[in-house]
Amino acid sequence: MNVAIQNANLLEDAAGARVIGEDEFFATRKMSLTIAEPLTPEDMTVQAMDDASPTKWHLAHTTWFFETFILTPHVNGYRPFDDAFTYCFNSYYETVGPRHARPKRGLLTRPTADEVFAYRQYVDDALRELFASGDAAKPSIATLLELGRAHEQQHQELMLSDILALFAKNPLRPHYRSGQTQAPDARTPVMNWRMYEGGMADIGHAGDGFAFDNEGPRHQTFVQPFRIADRLVTNGEWLEFMADGGYRTATLWLADGWSVVQRDAWQAPLYWEERDGAWMQMTLDGLLAIDPGAPVVHVSYYEADAFARWAGKRLPTEFEWELASRDAGGPVNTLGSGALRPLPAGAGEGLMQMQGDVWQWTMSSYQPYPRFRPAKGAVGEYNGKFMVSQQILRGASCVTPDGHSRTTYRNFFYPWQRWQFAGLRLADDAR
């Protein structure tokens, strides 16, 4: 564990680290268990696809993070729960050591779900002792506790995304929860546009509160004049795109996107099914009728880009989105609202649905900001090494934990991926 010790100590001199309260910290830990509560042990073991992970693995990996980067290097006499868990539940930290292959996480029938829950309890007990000792307030530990908490919140969103991916492939179309239905809303607010003059804009996290390293350094970027839609693209508008041959018109698509459409026979967003001439959508509440007024979700960057071309518009850059997000208004539909799916835009001033409902694809590729330098060692592997061949999404989704997102948050996925709760907002050059 010398590597883990070295990397944890990188932050020993961190200044201004926020000291997380014990209640706040363990509320996040409890939320992961709450998300897993409706599942059977069998549900928690199966892996829906290579991109997804079993719920049991998420529960163990987030616990491994605290054991590896905080407890082992910082608590004298701490004994890991099981040395084999380092191999089973390391995700991608090359400098920590070898790990079980991601596409084969569903083969981990052992350790059992009960053993994973015991692992979480063991580590939580040690973390409570850390808080009781006062050491949780040390800058090096406080910084890592906050990073670990944000990391677990990311995995809570992934847990729900992966549960939906799993249940959507089950022929029984099971409900993650029952009794949560909502009548489709055929009303669609008129899409209005907000103009921005552009110019030099301060972009990136300003340093107040927590942020991931890829959100900085704050810097100035020149933004051309632009306009942006005041709401997200809806299912009803996507149905029009489909009816107009959107998935059959090669000229709307980037070359790589068109190859994927043909290879995988895409005809609609992920989880859409046509039954008796009507479109249905698999959700965490089971298979429901498409809500025309709700934001379209589970579309790839390729699909979002093709729709924007069809509409005669484009996707915003991440810098345009961040600049515009300062005018956000209206209600926010994130995990705490309990909807677990995107909802129609409500009444409100300013730009609606900038946070919550769906992550929003931008036309910006995932690149480092000027002067970005990842930390040395394992902690530096968190974001920096993924800055290639992916696209930036901004905002948050209906399954993002409350308070987890920010206007500077940079989410990123490959352009063909669509199992996440991702949608789009249109933009255009100023006219």
BELUR-V271629 format. One record per helix or strand. SS is the DSSP state (h for helix, s for strand). FROM is the first residue (numbers start at 1). TO is the last residue. If there is no record, write none. Layout:
BEGIN
ss=SS from=FROM to=TO
ss=SS from=FROM to=TO
END
This chain:
BEGIN
ss=h from=2 to=11
ss=h from=22 to=36
ss=h from=41 to=45
ss=h from=55 to=74
ss=h from=84 to=89
ss=h from=102 to=107
ss=h from=113 to=133
ss=h from=135 to=137
ss=h from=139 to=169
ss=s from=193 to=196
ss=s from=199 to=203
ss=h from=213 to=215
ss=s from=219 to=223
ss=s from=226 to=229
ss=s from=234 to=234
ss=h from=235 to=243
ss=h from=246 to=248
ss=h from=250 to=252
ss=h from=255 to=264
ss=s from=272 to=275
ss=s from=278 to=283
ss=s from=286 to=289
ss=s from=295 to=295
ss=h from=301 to=310
ss=s from=314 to=315
ss=h from=318 to=327
ss=s from=328 to=328
ss=s from=333 to=333
ss=h from=335 to=337
ss=s from=351 to=351
ss=s from=356 to=356
ss=s from=359 to=365
ss=h from=378 to=381
ss=h from=384 to=386
ss=s from=391 to=395
ss=s from=411 to=413
ss=s from=422 to=423
ss=s from=426 to=429
END
